[in-house]
């Protein structure tokens, strides 16, 4: 099983819309995902979410608060593995809306761009488990800590959400 831990941003604007990225790689390719990713050696979780949000969205995080973490398991054929175990650490972040710059031009950039989307308009098949969790968080103000298993999962060849 492939194991991965990432740090992710839940951010709502004044209209209550969730900040998402259009994922361009990994098991969540062609779905909406939360901005975030893997810590660099020696980097704190908070430093990671600040860096990842800037790289994947162009926005500057003004402040953030850790909400909790949850582990997801799903089928994914990657290298020698057939499953992924993804631990996600969630931060509630406030960003500077006026600060948006271009996405970082870095190797393995897995964000095609950003969107602000109402959680009421999300369709589960459009979303990574993290975005779906964030949508539930908006209503409950709670991140469950139990393992969430997906018996079936497929990497999409094309996005199901409306383009444009």
N, C-alpha and C positions, 0 to 999 in steps of 0.2 A: 504494500500500500504506500502510495506517495503521500508524504506528510508535509504540510505547509502551514505556517502561521503568518498572518498578515494583520495590519492595523488599518482601520477604516473609519471614514468620516460620515456621520449622519448630519446633514445640514439642511435646514429649511429656510426659505426666504420669507419675506413679510406676507406673501400670499399663501404661505403654507405649502409651497411646492418643494419637493425633494431634489437635491442636486445629485445627478447621476452621470456616469460616463457611458459612452458607447464602447463596450469591451471589444478588443481586437485580438485577443489571444487567450490561451488556456481553456479550461472547461466551461467558462462562461462567455466564450467568444460569441459575438453577434447577439448579446443580451445587454440589458442595462445592468450596470454594476455600480457599487459605491467607489468613490475615489479612495485609494489606499494601496498598500502593498507591504513588501517585506522590509524589515529593519536592516540597516547596514550595521556591520560589526561595531559595537560600542554605542549605538544610537538608542536613546530611550524610546518608548512607545510614543510619547508625545512629540518628540523630534521627528519620528517617522511619519506620523500623520501630517505634520506641517509640511515636510518635504514632499510627500506623495501627493497631497492635494495640490500643491504648487505645480509639480511636474505634470500631473494628469488633467488639471483643470485650468491652470494659470491663475487661480485665486490664492490670496494670502489669508492664512488662518489667523484671526485675531486672538481667539482663545478657544480652548477645548476642555471637555470634562469626560473622563472615562466613564462609560456606562456599564460595561461588562463584557463578557466574551461567551461565545458559543462555538461548538464544534459541529461540523457538517461532514457526512460521509456520502459519497456518491460514486457511481461507476464512471470511470474515465480511463481510456486507454492512452497511456503516456509512457514512453520509453518501455521499461520492463513491467510496469504496473498496470493493473486493471481497475484500480479504485483510488480515490483521493480522500484523504482526511484533511479537512481545511478548518483550522482554528482561526476564528475571526474575533479580533478585539475591536469593540466599537467605541468611538468617541463622538460626543455631541459637540459639533464645532460651529462657531460663529466666524463667518468670513467677511472680508472687506469686498463687498459687491463691486465697488468702483476700481478694484485692483487688478481685474482680469488681464493677464498677459497671454502671449501665445503658449501653447503646450510646449513642454520641454522637448528639445530635439535630442533624444537619448536612445541608445541601443535598446531594443526590446520594448519600445513605447507601446503599451497595450491599450491606450485610450485614443479613440478616433475623434473625440470631442465631448462636449458636455451638453446636458439638457436640464432644465428645471421642469419637473413634471408633478402634477397633482397625484397624490397617492390614491385618490379615488379613480383616477384614469388608468392606473397600472393593471396589467393583465399578467397573471402569474407566469405564463409561458414566455413573456418578454424579459423576465427578470432573473438575475442570479439569486441564489438563496439569501444573500446579504441584503439585496434591495427589498426582497419580500419581507425579510425580518425588519428592516427599517420602516416599511409601510405599516407593519403591525405595531411597532414601537410608537409610532405617531398616535395611535389610538389608546394603547395600554400604558405607555411610559415605562415599559419593562422589557428587558432582554432575558429570555429564558436561558438557563445554563445547562439544560439537559442536551444530550446528543440528538441531533436531527439527522435521520437517515433518509436518503432518497434511494429507493429500490431501482428506479429507472432514471436515466439522465442521458441526454444526447447533446453533443456539441453541434450547434446550429451552423449550417452552411451559409445561410443568409438570415438577416434579422427578420423577426416576425412583426416587430413594432413598425409603425408608419415612419417612413424615411422623410427627412426634410423638416 
